[in-house]
Amino acid sequence: MSTIQSARTPLSQWPAVQKKATLIPMAMSSVMLLLLVLANMSYLFGSAFDQAKRTHAIKILAVDFDEGAIGAAVSTASQSLQAATFPTIEFGSPTKYPTPAAVKEAVCKGDYWGAIYVPKGASAKLAGAVNGSSSSSSSTYDAASSLTYTYNQARYPATADSVILSNIQKVVGAARGAYYQTPAGIAALAGLDTSNPAAVSAYLNPVQSTADLIRPTTQGSRVLFNTVNIIIPTLAQFFYILALNGIGLSSGLLARARVRDVWLLRFGVGKLYGLLTALTVSGYLWAFRESWGVGGAEFGANLLVFWLFMDVQWQVLEGLVGSFVPMQYMPFFVLTWIIANIASTVAPFELMPGFYRLGYALPAREAYSMMVLAWSGCADETRVALPVLFAWLVAGHVLVVFSIRKRCADAAKMAAAASKAPEQDVPIPPRSDSTELTLRSDEEQARGEK
């Protein structure tokens, strides 16, 4: 132990060249990693930059089945609120959308992010309640029946609540004030029976709304569906591949087994681990679903979609980690890959700058769109999602073949170099005649002294 300690040299006594060879790479590594974090997080934060100014790209359908004062009030309110920071309200014809079910179907198909409609007879009910006529009992007037809105709450839940719901409520509130400016509202004030409390109540609260949501998603964990839920399983894939690489090297599997056998083994392991990961993810989603109205069919669909997503991620990471991407560059690849994928799912592309639409080509975005379809049965984007996912899957499987060949070849070279290392030790040169004579004389002198 003392010999080992005495062999160590204080850092202050190191030559300047050796200090530079140590400290400069340390400094450069820190700078490069900080630049990596800066670049990736700038890209991620940029996806939400000035998001409010692009809210007008969110389209909401409005249909007036009543064609009365309430519909006119909604139209006036929508026009007064229209701005770059407000969703675009598009009024549809009752002939194109003849029923409330047709309006809801337009939202389900993804043509619109939300919809609001005025039921037939809503204005007549309000007028009868304000006038106190016998044809419509003012005591039973329900202001919430004057408007109905719908949106798919399972599709980007945080955006749905903050952008769609909040702005629909603004329309409802503005429509309440706009009603008093309509001819029917002015006439209602002139003919209002102030001695009738129900009539006064109906006049003071003429318009409210009722929600008819597609797949209500109210649990607190919903904000994690398109963020953390995408990152963590991918990291689990990465760490497991690192473990497999280490086990393959230490056990000699990569160095001595046939390449085909290594590929078959890791092919099977990848499929099984992807299934187990998908089962784990689906399990905790359902364990914390609270009142979410999903059942066994949705569980099975979510399991299959996430298994496909995990298989794609496995092929990408398996094809690059520890083979074509050296370990010293692994943080740059993995962090960039994860951030690019998560940036494609944090919000709808309508709210992002245009160049972020390159996220259509990334597996995370397409997998999330497929999960929304599995949960709600709406927003079907399989025409884009499936080709993208299967393109990654096929390309990944091809890449993995070459990756495993390279990994096995590298492991074989390392094993061969390790086996030759003892033979490459520097041999001890034979002693010269003069050296032998000197040593013998020294030994004789030592014996004489004794």
C-alpha positions as CSV (number, residue, x, y, z in Angstrom):
1,M,0.0,0.0,0.0
2,S,2.8,2.4,0.9
3,T,4.5,1.6,-2.4
4,I,1.4,2.5,-4.3
5,Q,1.0,5.8,-2.4
6,S,4.6,6.7,-2.9
7,A,4.2,6.2,-6.7
8,R,1.6,9.0,-6.8
9,T,2.7,12.5,-7.6
10,P,1.0,15.7,-6.3
11,L,-0.9,17.5,-9.0
12,S,1.2,20.6,-8.3
13,Q,4.3,18.8,-9.4
14,W,2.9,17.6,-12.7
15,P,4.6,18.9,-15.8
16,A,2.7,21.7,-17.6
17,V,2.1,19.5,-20.6
18,Q,0.5,16.8,-18.6
19,K,-1.7,19.3,-16.8
20,K,-2.9,20.7,-20.1
21,A,-3.6,17.2,-21.4
22,T,-5.9,16.6,-18.4
23,L,-7.6,20.0,-17.8
24,I,-8.2,21.1,-21.3
25,P,-10.3,18.0,-22.2
26,M,-12.3,18.4,-18.9
27,A,-13.1,22.0,-19.8
28,M,-13.9,21.2,-23.4
29,S,-16.3,18.4,-22.3
30,S,-18.2,20.7,-20.0
31,V,-18.5,23.4,-22.7
32,M,-19.7,20.9,-25.3
33,L,-22.3,19.4,-22.9
34,L,-23.6,22.8,-21.9
35,L,-23.9,23.8,-25.6
36,L,-25.7,20.5,-26.2
37,V,-28.2,21.3,-23.4
38,L,-28.6,24.9,-24.6
39,A,-29.3,23.8,-28.2
40,N,-31.7,21.1,-27.3
41,M,-33.6,23.1,-24.7
42,S,-33.8,26.1,-27.0
43,Y,-35.4,23.8,-29.6
44,L,-37.9,22.5,-27.0
45,F,-38.7,25.9,-25.6
46,G,-38.9,27.3,-29.1
47,S,-41.9,25.0,-29.8
48,A,-43.9,27.0,-27.3
49,F,-42.5,30.5,-28.2
50,D,-45.2,33.0,-28.9
51,Q,-47.8,30.2,-28.8
52,A,-50.6,32.6,-28.0
53,K,-50.1,34.5,-31.3
54,R,-50.8,31.3,-33.2
55,T,-54.0,30.4,-31.4
56,H,-56.0,31.6,-34.5
57,A,-54.8,28.4,-36.2
58,I,-57.1,26.4,-33.9
59,K,-60.5,26.2,-35.7
60,I,-63.8,25.9,-33.9
61,L,-67.0,25.1,-35.7
62,A,-70.2,27.0,-34.8
63,V,-73.6,25.9,-36.1
64,D,-76.9,27.8,-35.5
65,F,-79.8,25.3,-35.6
66,D,-82.0,27.9,-34.0
67,E,-81.5,30.9,-36.3
68,G,-82.7,33.3,-33.7
69,A,-81.5,35.8,-31.2
70,I,-79.1,33.5,-29.4
71,G,-77.4,32.5,-32.7
72,A,-77.1,36.1,-33.6
73,A,-75.5,36.9,-30.2
74,V,-73.0,34.1,-30.7
75,S,-72.1,35.4,-34.1
76,T,-71.6,38.9,-32.8
77,A,-69.6,37.7,-29.9
78,S,-67.3,35.5,-32.1
79,Q,-66.6,38.5,-34.4
80,S,-65.8,40.8,-31.5
81,L,-63.3,38.3,-30.0
82,Q,-61.6,37.3,-33.3
83,A,-57.9,38.0,-33.1
84,A,-54.5,36.3,-33.6
85,T,-54.7,35.2,-29.9
86,F,-58.2,33.7,-30.3
87,P,-59.3,30.6,-32.1
88,T,-60.9,31.0,-35.5
89,I,-64.7,30.5,-35.2
90,E,-66.1,29.1,-38.5
91,F,-69.9,29.1,-38.9
92,G,-71.2,26.0,-40.6
93,S,-74.5,25.7,-42.5
94,P,-77.2,23.5,-40.8
95,T,-77.6,21.9,-44.2
96,K,-74.0,20.6,-44.1
97,Y,-74.3,19.7,-40.4
98,P,-78.0,18.9,-40.0
99,T,-77.8,17.4,-36.5
100,P,-75.8,17.9,-33.3
101,A,-74.4,14.4,-34.0
102,A,-73.0,15.6,-37.3
103,V,-71.3,18.6,-35.5
104,K,-69.8,16.2,-33.0
105,E,-68.6,13.9,-35.8
106,A,-66.8,16.8,-37.5
107,V,-64.8,17.3,-34.3
108,C,-64.2,13.6,-33.9
109,K,-62.8,13.3,-37.4
110,G,-60.4,16.1,-36.6
111,D,-61.8,18.7,-39.1
112,Y,-62.2,21.1,-36.1
113,W,-60.7,21.2,-32.6
114,G,-64.0,22.0,-31.1
115,A,-67.5,23.0,-31.8
116,I,-70.4,25.1,-30.4
117,Y,-74.0,25.0,-31.5
118,V,-77.3,26.6,-30.7
119,P,-80.1,24.0,-30.4
120,K,-83.3,24.5,-32.3
121,G,-85.9,26.4,-30.4
122,A,-83.4,27.9,-27.9
123,S,-84.4,31.5,-28.6
124,A,-88.1,30.8,-28.4
125,K,-87.7,29.2,-25.0
126,L,-85.8,32.3,-23.8
127,A,-88.3,34.7,-25.2
128,G,-91.2,32.7,-23.6
129,A,-89.4,32.6,-20.3
130,V,-88.7,36.4,-20.3
131,N,-92.3,37.2,-21.4
132,G,-93.8,34.8,-18.9
133,S,-96.0,33.2,-21.6
134,S,-97.9,30.0,-20.8
135,S,-96.3,28.3,-23.8
136,S,-93.0,28.2,-22.1
137,S,-92.9,28.1,-18.3
138,S,-90.3,30.6,-17.1
139,S,-89.8,28.7,-13.9
140,T,-88.3,25.8,-15.8
141,Y,-86.1,27.8,-18.2
142,D,-82.6,26.3,-18.3
143,A,-80.0,28.8,-19.6
144,A,-77.5,26.0,-19.9
145,S,-79.6,24.4,-22.7
146,S,-79.2,27.5,-24.9
147,L,-75.7,26.5,-26.1
148,T,-73.8,23.2,-26.3
149,Y,-70.1,22.8,-26.9
150,T,-67.9,19.8,-27.6
151,Y,-64.2,18.9,-28.0
152,N,-62.0,15.8,-27.7
153,Q,-60.5,16.2,-24.2
154,A,-58.2,13.2,-24.7
155,R,-56.4,14.9,-27.5
156,Y,-53.7,17.1,-26.0
157,P,-55.7,17.5,-22.7
158,A,-53.7,20.5,-21.5
159,T,-54.1,22.4,-24.8
160,A,-57.8,21.4,-25.0
161,D,-58.6,22.9,-21.6
162,S,-56.4,26.0,-21.8
163,V,-57.0,27.0,-25.5
164,I,-60.3,25.4,-26.5
165,L,-62.5,25.3,-23.4
166,S,-61.4,28.7,-22.0
167,N,-62.0,30.5,-25.3
168,I,-65.4,28.8,-25.8
169,Q,-66.4,30.1,-22.4
170,K,-65.3,33.5,-23.5
171,V,-67.7,33.2,-26.5
172,V,-70.5,32.2,-24.1
173,G,-69.8,35.1,-21.8
174,A,-69.6,37.6,-24.7
175,A,-72.8,36.1,-26.2
176,R,-74.6,36.8,-23.0
177,G,-73.8,40.5,-23.3
178,A,-74.4,40.5,-27.1
179,Y,-77.9,39.2,-26.6
180,Y,-79.0,42.4,-25.0
181,Q,-78.0,44.3,-28.1
182,T,-80.1,42.2,-30.4
183,P,-83.6,43.3,-31.4
184,A,-85.1,40.4,-29.4
185,G,-83.0,41.4,-26.4
186,I,-84.1,45.0,-26.6
187,A,-87.7,44.0,-27.0
188,A,-87.4,41.6,-24.1
189,L,-86.3,44.4,-21.8
190,A,-89.2,46.6,-22.9
191,G,-91.8,43.8,-22.2
192,L,-90.1,42.4,-19.1
193,D,-92.5,41.6,-16.2
194,T,-90.5,42.8,-13.3
195,S,-93.0,41.3,-10.9
196,N,-92.1,37.9,-12.1
197,P,-88.9,36.7,-10.5
198,A,-88.5,33.8,-12.9
199,A,-88.8,36.2,-15.9
200,V,-86.2,38.5,-14.4
201,S,-83.9,35.6,-13.7
202,A,-84.2,34.4,-17.3
203,Y,-83.5,37.9,-18.7
204,L,-80.5,38.4,-16.4
205,N,-79.0,35.0,-17.2
206,P,-80.1,34.3,-20.8
207,V,-77.2,32.3,-22.1
208,Q,-75.1,29.5,-20.6
209,S,-73.6,26.4,-22.0
210,T,-73.6,22.6,-21.6
211,A,-70.6,20.4,-22.3
212,D,-70.9,17.3,-24.5
213,L,-67.3,16.2,-24.6
214,I,-65.6,13.4,-26.5
215,R,-63.8,11.1,-24.1
216,P,-63.8,13.4,-21.0
217,T,-60.2,13.3,-19.5
218,T,-60.1,15.0,-16.2
219,Q,-57.5,13.1,-14.2
220,G,-54.5,15.1,-13.1
221,S,-52.1,12.7,-14.8
222,R,-53.4,13.6,-18.2
223,V,-50.8,16.4,-18.5
224,L,-48.1,13.7,-18.5
225,F,-49.5,11.6,-21.4
226,N,-47.7,13.5,-24.1
227,T,-44.6,14.5,-22.2
228,V,-43.0,12.3,-19.5
229,N,-44.9,9.3,-20.7
230,I,-42.9,9.5,-24.0
231,I,-39.5,10.1,-22.4
232,I,-39.2,7.6,-19.6
233,P,-40.0,4.4,-21.5
234,T,-37.5,5.4,-24.2
235,L,-34.8,6.0,-21.6
236,A,-35.6,2.5,-20.2
237,Q,-34.9,1.1,-23.7
238,F,-31.6,3.0,-23.9
239,F,-30.4,1.8,-20.5
240,Y,-31.3,-1.8,-21.1
241,I,-29.4,-1.7,-24.4
242,L,-26.4,-0.4,-22.6
243,A,-26.7,-3.3,-20.1
244,L,-27.0,-5.8,-22.9
245,N,-23.8,-4.4,-24.5
246,G,-21.9,-4.6,-21.3
247,I,-23.1,-8.2,-20.6
248,G,-22.3,-9.2,-24.1
249,L,-18.7,-8.0,-23.7
250,S,-18.1,-9.3,-20.3
251,S,-19.5,-12.8,-21.0
252,G,-17.8,-13.1,-24.4
253,L,-21.1,-13.4,-26.2
254,L,-20.3,-10.7,-28.7
255,A,-16.7,-11.9,-29.2
256,R,-17.3,-15.7,-29.6
257,A,-20.9,-16.4,-30.6
258,R,-22.0,-16.5,-34.2
259,V,-23.3,-13.2,-35.4
260,R,-26.5,-14.8,-36.5
261,D,-27.1,-16.2,-33.1
262,V,-26.4,-12.9,-31.4
263,W,-28.8,-11.2,-33.8
264,L,-31.6,-13.8,-33.1
265,L,-31.1,-13.5,-29.4
266,R,-31.2,-9.7,-29.3
267,F,-34.1,-9.7,-31.8
268,G,-36.2,-11.8,-29.4
269,V,-35.1,-9.9,-26.4
270,G,-36.0,-6.6,-28.0
271,K,-39.5,-7.8,-28.9
272,L,-40.1,-9.2,-25.5
273,Y,-38.7,-6.1,-23.6
274,G,-40.8,-3.8,-25.8
275,L,-44.0,-5.8,-25.0
276,L,-43.1,-5.7,-21.2
277,T,-42.5,-2.0,-21.4
278,A,-45.8,-1.4,-23.2
279,L,-47.6,-3.5,-20.7
280,T,-46.0,-1.5,-17.8
281,V,-46.9,1.8,-19.4
282,S,-50.5,0.7,-20.1
283,G,-50.7,-0.7,-16.5
284,Y,-49.8,2.6,-14.8
285,L,-52.0,4.6,-17.2
286,W,-55.0,2.5,-16.2
287,A,-54.0,2.3,-12.5
288,F,-54.2,6.1,-12.3
289,R,-57.1,6.6,-14.7
290,E,-59.5,7.7,-11.9
291,S,-62.9,8.4,-13.6
292,W,-61.5,8.1,-17.1
293,G,-64.1,6.2,-19.1
294,V,-61.8,3.7,-20.9
295,G,-62.1,-0.1,-20.7
296,G,-60.6,-3.3,-21.9
297,A,-60.8,-2.5,-25.6
298,E,-59.0,0.8,-25.1
299,F,-56.4,-1.0,-23.0
300,G,-55.6,-3.5,-25.7
301,A,-55.4,-0.9,-28.4
302,N,-53.1,1.3,-26.2
303,L,-50.9,-1.8,-25.5
304,L,-50.5,-2.6,-29.2
305,V,-49.7,1.0,-30.1
306,F,-47.2,1.5,-27.4
307,W,-45.6,-1.9,-28.2
308,L,-45.1,-0.7,-31.8
309,F,-43.6,2.6,-30.5
310,M,-41.2,0.8,-28.2
311,D,-40.2,-1.5,-31.0
312,V,-39.4,1.4,-33.2
313,Q,-37.3,3.1,-30.4
314,W,-35.5,-0.2,-29.8
315,Q,-34.5,-0.6,-33.4
316,V,-33.2,3.0,-33.6
317,L,-31.2,2.7,-30.4
318,E,-30.0,-0.8,-31.0
319,G,-28.9,0.2,-34.4
320,L,-26.7,3.0,-33.2
321,V,-25.8,2.7,-29.5
322,G,-22.3,1.3,-29.0
323,S,-21.7,0.6,-32.7
324,F,-22.0,3.4,-35.2
325,V,-22.3,6.1,-32.5
326,P,-19.2,5.7,-30.2
327,M,-19.9,5.9,-26.5
328,Q,-18.2,9.3,-26.1
329,Y,-20.8,10.8,-28.5
330,M,-23.7,8.9,-26.9
331,P,-25.0,11.9,-24.8
332,F,-25.2,14.1,-27.9
333,F,-27.2,11.5,-29.8
334,V,-29.6,10.3,-27.1
335,L,-30.4,13.7,-25.6
336,T,-31.0,15.2,-29.1
337,W,-33.1,12.2,-30.1
338,I,-35.3,12.4,-27.0
339,I,-35.8,16.2,-27.1
340,A,-36.6,16.2,-30.8
341,N,-39.3,13.5,-30.2
342,I,-40.8,15.2,-27.1
343,A,-40.9,18.5,-28.9
344,S,-43.2,16.9,-31.5
345,T,-45.7,15.9,-28.9
346,V,-45.9,18.7,-26.3
347,A,-48.6,20.6,-28.3
348,P,-50.4,20.6,-31.6
349,F,-48.4,21.7,-34.6
350,E,-50.9,24.5,-35.2
351,L,-49.5,26.3,-32.2
352,M,-45.8,25.8,-33.2
353,P,-43.6,27.6,-35.7
354,G,-43.8,26.0,-39.1
355,F,-40.5,24.3,-39.2
356,Y,-41.5,22.2,-36.2
357,R,-43.7,20.2,-38.5
358,L,-40.6,18.1,-39.3
359,G,-41.9,16.3,-36.2
360,Y,-44.4,14.5,-38.5
361,A,-41.4,12.3,-39.5
362,L,-40.6,11.4,-35.9
363,P,-42.1,8.2,-34.2
364,A,-43.2,9.9,-30.9
365,R,-45.6,12.2,-32.6
366,E,-47.2,9.5,-34.7
367,A,-47.4,7.1,-31.8
368,Y,-49.1,9.7,-29.7
369,S,-51.7,10.4,-32.4
370,M,-52.4,6.6,-32.5
371,M,-52.8,6.6,-28.8
372,V,-55.4,9.4,-28.9
373,L,-57.3,7.3,-31.5
374,A,-57.0,4.3,-29.2
375,W,-58.4,6.2,-26.2
376,S,-61.2,8.2,-27.9
377,G,-61.9,6.5,-31.2
378,C,-61.4,10.0,-32.8
379,A,-58.8,12.1,-34.6
380,D,-57.8,9.2,-36.9
381,E,-54.4,10.0,-38.4
382,T,-53.4,6.5,-39.3
383,R,-52.9,7.4,-42.9
384,V,-49.8,9.4,-41.8
385,A,-48.9,7.6,-38.5
386,L,-48.7,4.0,-39.7
387,P,-46.4,4.7,-42.8
388,V,-44.0,6.8,-40.7
389,L,-43.8,4.2,-37.8
390,F,-43.4,1.3,-40.2
391,A,-40.8,3.1,-42.2
392,W,-38.8,3.6,-39.0
393,L,-39.4,0.0,-38.1
394,V,-38.1,-1.4,-41.4
395,A,-35.1,0.9,-41.6
396,G,-34.3,0.1,-38.0
397,H,-34.4,-3.6,-38.5
398,V,-32.0,-3.3,-41.5
399,L,-29.6,-1.0,-39.5
400,V,-29.6,-3.4,-36.6
401,V,-28.2,-6.2,-38.8
402,F,-25.1,-4.1,-39.7
403,S,-24.9,-2.7,-36.1
404,I,-24.6,-6.2,-34.5
405,R,-22.1,-7.3,-37.1
406,K,-19.9,-4.3,-36.3
407,R,-20.4,-4.8,-32.5
408,C,-19.4,-8.4,-32.8
409,A,-16.4,-7.6,-34.9
410,D,-15.3,-4.9,-32.5
411,A,-15.7,-7.2,-29.6
412,A,-13.6,-9.9,-31.3
413,K,-10.8,-7.4,-32.0
414,M,-10.8,-6.4,-28.3
415,A,-10.7,-10.0,-27.2
416,A,-7.8,-10.8,-29.6
417,A,-5.9,-7.8,-28.4
418,A,-6.4,-8.8,-24.7
419,S,-5.2,-12.3,-25.4
420,K,-2.0,-11.1,-27.0
421,A,-1.2,-8.5,-24.3
422,P,0.9,-10.9,-22.1
423,E,3.0,-11.9,-25.1
424,Q,3.8,-8.3,-25.8
425,D,5.5,-7.7,-22.5
426,V,9.0,-6.2,-22.8
427,P,11.5,-9.1,-22.4
428,I,14.4,-8.8,-19.9
429,P,17.7,-8.5,-21.9
430,P,20.5,-11.0,-21.0
431,R,23.3,-9.7,-18.8
432,S,26.7,-8.9,-20.3
433,D,30.0,-10.5,-19.2
434,S,31.1,-7.3,-17.5
435,T,27.9,-7.1,-15.5
436,E,28.3,-10.7,-14.3
437,L,31.9,-10.1,-13.2
438,T,30.8,-7.0,-11.3
439,L,27.9,-8.8,-9.5
440,R,30.2,-11.7,-8.5
441,S,32.9,-9.3,-7.1
442,D,30.2,-7.5,-5.1
443,E,29.0,-10.8,-3.7
444,E,32.5,-11.9,-2.7
445,Q,33.2,-8.6,-1.0
446,A,30.0,-8.8,1.0
447,R,30.9,-12.3,2.2
448,G,34.4,-11.1,3.2
449,E,33.0,-8.3,5.3
450,K,30.9,-10.8,7.2
